[in-house]
Amino acid sequence: MSFAASVLTLYPEMFPGALGLSLAGRALEAGTWSLEAIQIRDFATDRHRTVDDTPAGGGAGMVMRADVLAKAIDHASPPGDPRPRLLMSPRGKPLMQARVRELAAGPGAVILCGRFEGVDQRLIEARGLEEVSIGDFILSGGEPAALVLLDAVVRLLPGVMGNAVSGEEESFENGLLEHPHYTRPQEFEGRQIPEVLISGNHKKIAQWRRAEAEKLTRERRPDLLAAAHPLAK
Ligand code: SAH
C-alpha cells in the first residue's frame, strides 16, 4: 500500500507545489504516494463560507472555527482511518528524523494546516490532533510546514531514493551530523581535497569521516551527542 497524504488547507493550490518535482514528483506520478489537498472552506455552512472568527477573550487576529474544521477532518479521515492526524503548529513537538521514519513506515497522514492565529483548542482535543512543529519560528501558515514534513517522509518511501545507503549515512540517522563532502576538481581556488579521501584506503576514509562527523557535531550540536551517548557529555 502506498503512503496516502490528505492535507486540509485554505490554499490547496500550494500542493503538490515543490513536491510535484524531482524525486517526490516522480514518486507521486508513479503512485508510491498520493496527495489529496482539501479546501477547508468547502465545509463552511454560511453564505460567505466563513472559516474563522474573532478570538474569545478578545485580542488581535482570527481563530479557525472548530465546527468547520471538524467537518473537514471527518470528511478526510472518517472513524477507522488508521492514519495519524497532524496539526502543523509552532507549539507542537519539534519534528525529528525518528518521527519522520515512523510516519514513512505507516499508512499516511492527515495534515491540518493552520492560518491566522491558529485553531480552536477544542478541535485539537476532540479530534486527537498531534501538534508538530518544524522549528522555533513562526510561519504565516501551516502549508510550508506540511510540505517540509511530506518532503522528509516521501524521500524515505521504498524506491524513492536511488541509493538507499546514502540515506542511512546522513545527518541525524546515527545521532551525528554528516561529515563534509568533496568532489572534483582536485584543487579549487588553492584548496585541496583532503589527502585521505584520495588515498583509496577505505578503512582510513571511514575513520576520517567518523572523526569529522564527531568533531562537527561537538562544535555545532553538542545536544545531539548528549542524546546519542548520555555518558559522553
Ligand atoms: N499565533 C500562533 C502562530 C500562528 S501562525 C502562535 O503564536 O503560536 C499560523 C499557522 O502557521 C499555525 O496555525 C501553524 O499551522 C503554522 N505554523 C507557523 N509556524 C509553524 C511552525 N514553526 N511549525 C509548524 N507550523 C507552523
Boltz pocket constraint, residues with backbone or C-beta under 6 A from the ligand:
constraints:
  - pocket:
      binder: B
      contacts: [[A, 87], [A, 88], [A, 89], [A, 90], [A, 91], [A, 112], [A, 113], [A, 114], [A, 115], [A, 116], [A, 117], [A, 118], [A, 119], [A, 132], [A, 133], [A, 134], [A, 135], [A, 136], [A, 137], [A, 138], [A, 139], [A, 140], [A, 141], [A, 142], [A, 143], [A, 145]]
      max_distance: 6.0
